[in-house]
Every structure is written in C-alpha cells, then in structure tokens.
Amino acid sequence: MVKVLLNGCCGKMGRFVVEAANNFPYITIVGGIDKFKCNDFNFDIFESPSLVNIDYDVLIDFSRPEAIYDLLDLSLKSKKPIIICSTGFSEEQLDFINEQSKIIPIFKSANMSLGINLINSLLKKIVPVLYGNYDIEIIEKHHNQKVDSPSGTALLLADTIKDNINEETKYIYGRSGESKREKNEIGIHAIRGGTIVGEHDVIFAGASEVIELSHSATSREVFAVGALKAAEYMKNVTEAGIYDMIDVLGI
C-alpha cells in the first residue's frame, strides 16, 4: 500500500486526486496539507507542512510555487519522495529543487498527463528530422484563472524541441507588428479563456504541408491519475535525483 500525503488537498486539483485515488486499490491518502482547511475528507488535514506528524510514503504537491521551500523541508526531514505537480517556478526555486534532489528523490513534471509525456517523447525523435524544412510553433490554451504564461507544459515541449536541434534557436512569445519569421525561431503562443482545461498544439509548417501534434485534456482527472501513477512508482525509489513521467512510462 502506498500512503500518500496530499498538499493542496482542498483545492480543485486536490479534490480530483482524492476522487481518483478511489480507483487505485494500492493507494490510500493518509493526510492532507492546506491552509484553507476543509472538513469533508476522512483524513487529517494540516495547515502547514511543519505541522505534519503522520507517517507517509510519498508527498504529492498540487499548489503554488512559493510552497516548495516548506514542502522540501518536510521531505528532507521525512526522507520521503516528493511529487511536484505545480508549475511557474522562478529560477531561484528551480535551483533550490535541483540542489535538494542531490539529497532526496524528487519527481517533477510540467504536466502529469500520460499523453503529453508521450508527445514529448515523440518530439525527441521527429524534431531532428523535421527542423530546417519546417517552421515550429506551439499554441497552448488554458482557463482564464491560470496564473503562469506560457504554461509549464508549453515550455516543456519547447525545451525538448530546442534541446534536439543542433543549431542555436530562440523563443518568440506571440507576434505583433512586423513579424516576418526567421528560420531559428520557436514560436510560443498562449490563449486564456473560459474553463479550458488544457490544450497544446505543436505545429510543423513546411512547404505545402503541415504536421501537427495535438493534445486536449477534457478533465483535470488526467493530471490526478498521472500523479497517482507517479506515487506508485516513487514509493520504491530511494536514490536521490530528479525523476519525471518518462521514468514512470519506461520509455
């Protein structure tokens, strides 16, 4: 049995994780962390990581970037893995995460969807073949309450594209005015509106043809399921380092 401690349990994503856990027979949520305490769960909820006094196997975080310092302090004390599902981290916060990964196992993914991570894996193979003859653009769409832009997923895909191109490339965030395209650009465009859960399109536009890789999340449940699959994987990880969904998928 995997005993999960859930940070942000009273938020939208936290509730999806609690609900999805009902379909995972070998996972139980033993506690939650949320400063806005709710009383409709059958586990203890702590107002901050420093107050946690229960045993757990894996910590799942669906909250905000600024919580990372207290969460990693808890993980260091408990010597248990943490699954970071939040996005929008600053360079300083990312440096802090990387430093702590030298001591404890840390799972970090910009997107917990299995489908997005399969697309990201495909990009590593097709980008070296297509770049040079195709212009590359990324379009991401999210609900009107999303804080960070571009999305962490769009940046994940863009970084994968950039890392698999031999020559120097640059990101162009949106276009206005005179914007004739240069060959070495990777365009990234963000759309915010309504209740869009998350849509990402990677466009390869060539001479007389267009190739697109698209992913649409119709429910936040896909991210909850991914987080719980990561919890099953990370329970048995003891070696310090950064892990991601590619490790879970085994590809």
Long-range contacts (C-beta under 8 A, 24 or more apart in sequence): 1-26, 1-27, 1-28, 2-26, 2-27, 2-28, 2-57, 2-58, 2-231, 2-232, 2-235, 3-28, 3-30, 3-55, 3-56, 3-57, 3-58, 4-28, 4-29, 4-30, 4-56, 4-57, 4-58, 4-59, 4-60, 4-228, 4-231, 5-29, 5-30, 5-31, 5-32, 5-33, 5-52, 5-54, 5-56, 5-58, 5-59, 5-60, 6-31, 6-32, 6-33, 6-59, 6-60, 6-62, 7-32, 7-33, 7-34, 7-49, 7-59, 7-60, 7-61, 7-62, 7-63, 7-67, 7-71, 8-33, 8-34, 8-61, 8-62, 8-63, 8-67, 9-33, 9-34, 9-38, 9-41, 9-45, 10-34, 10-36, 10-37, 10-38, 10-45, 11-36, 11-62, 11-63, 12-220, 13-62, 13-85, 13-220, 13-223, 13-224, 14-62, 16-219, 16-220, 16-221, 16-223, 16-224, 17-60, 17-62, 17-224, 17-227, 17-228, 19-221, 19-224, 20-221, 20-224, 20-225, 20-228, 21-228, 24-228, 24-232, 26-232, 27-228, 27-231, 27-232, 30-54, 30-55, 30-56, 31-56, 49-73, 49-74, 50-74, 56-80, 57-81, 57-231, 57-235, 58-82, 58-83, 58-231, 58-234, 58-235, 59-83, 60-85, 60-227, 60-228, 60-230, 60-231, 61-85, 61-86, 62-86, 62-223, 62-227, 64-88, 64-147, 65-89, 65-90, 65-93, 66-93, 68-93, 68-96, 68-97, 69-93, 69-96, 72-96, 72-97, 72-100, 72-104, 72-106, 75-100, 75-104, 75-106, 76-100, 76-103, 76-104, 79-104, 80-104, 81-105, 81-106, 81-107, 81-234, 81-235, 81-237, 82-106, 82-107, 83-107, 83-108, 83-227, 83-230, 83-231, 83-234, 84-108, 84-109, 85-109, 85-112, 85-223, 85-227, 87-148, 87-151, 87-152, 87-153, 88-147, 88-148, 88-152, 97-242, 98-242, 101-240, 101-241, 101-242, 102-240, 103-240, 104-240, 105-234, 105-237, 105-238, 105-239, 105-240, 105-241, 105-243, 106-241, 106-242, 106-243, 107-230, 107-233, 107-234, 107-242, 107-243, 107-244, 107-247, 108-242, 108-243, 108-244, 109-156, 109-226, 109-230, 109-244, 109-245, 110-151, 110-152, 110-153, 110-155, 110-156, 111-152, 111-153, 111-156, 111-198, 111-223, 111-226, 111-245, 112-222, 112-223, 112-224, 112-225, 112-226, 112-227, 112-230, 112-245, 113-198, 113-215, 113-217, 113-222, 113-223, 113-226, 114-222, 114-225, 114-226, 114-229, 114-245, 114-249, 115-215, 115-222, 116-153, 116-156, 116-157, 116-200, 116-215, 117-226, 117-244, 117-245, 117-246, 117-249, 118-249, 118-251, 119-157, 119-200, 119-202, 119-213, 119-215, 120-156, 120-157, 120-160, 120-246, 121-246, 121-249, 121-251, 122-213, 123-157, 123-160, 123-161, 123-164, 123-202, 123-213, 124-160, 124-164, 126-204, 127-160, 127-161, 127-164, 127-165, 128-164, 128-165, 128-166, 130-204, 130-206, 130-211, 131-161, 131-164, 131-165, 132-183, 133-206, 133-207, 134-204, 134-205, 134-206, 134-211, 135-181, 135-183, 135-185, 135-187, 135-203, 135-204, 135-205, 135-206, 136-161, 136-185, 136-186, 136-187, 136-202, 136-203, 136-204, 136-205, 137-186, 137-187, 137-188, 137-189, 137-202, 137-203, 137-205, 138-186, 138-187, 138-188, 138-189, 138-200, 138-201, 138-202, 138-203, 139-189, 139-191, 139-199, 139-200, 139-201, 139-203, 140-188, 140-189, 140-190, 140-191, 140-198, 140-199, 140-200, 140-201, 141-190, 141-191, 141-192, 141-193, 141-196, 141-198, 141-199, 141-200, 142-190, 142-191, 142-192, 142-196, 142-197, 142-198, 142-199, 143-192, 143-193, 143-194, 143-195, 143-196, 143-197, 144-192, 144-193, 144-194, 144-195, 146-192, 149-190, 149-192, 150-188, 150-189, 150-190, 151-190, 151-198, 151-200, 153-198, 153-200, 154-188, 154-190, 154-200, 155-188, 157-200, 157-202, 158-186, 158-188, 161-186, 161-202, 162-186
